[in-house]
Amino acid sequence: MVKTGILEKQTMFLANSLKSLLTNGAVMVISHHLKLDQENI
């Protein structure tokens, strides 16, 4: 029981870390594209 609890916590932590990484990456890409668009106008 204890081992599965630790595994679940680690899996949730990894999943949340991946989500935040993907979100941060998406935000960076979008903001970068917005900057390029503003410069082109």
N, C-alpha and C positions, 0 to 999 in steps of 0.2 A: 504493500500500500504506500509506504513512504517513498519508494523508488519511483513509482508512477507519478506521485505528486510532484517530485522534483523534475521529472521529465516533462510533465505538463507545463510547469512554470518555465522551464528553459525553452520549450517549444513556443509558448506564448510570447516570451521575451524576444526570441529570434523573429517571430512573425511580426511583432510590433516594430522591431528594429528595421526589418525589411520594408515595412509599410512606410515608416518615416523616411528611410533612404529614398524610396521611389518617389514619395511626395516631394521631398526636397529637390530631387533631380528634376522632376517635372516642373516645379516652380522655377528653377534656374533656367531650364530650357525655354519655358514660356516667356519669362521676363527678358531673356536674351533676344528672342524673336521680336518681342514688342520694341525693344531698344532699336533693333535693326530697322523695323518698320518705321519708327519715328524718324530715324536718320534719313531714310529714303524719301520721305514726304518733303 
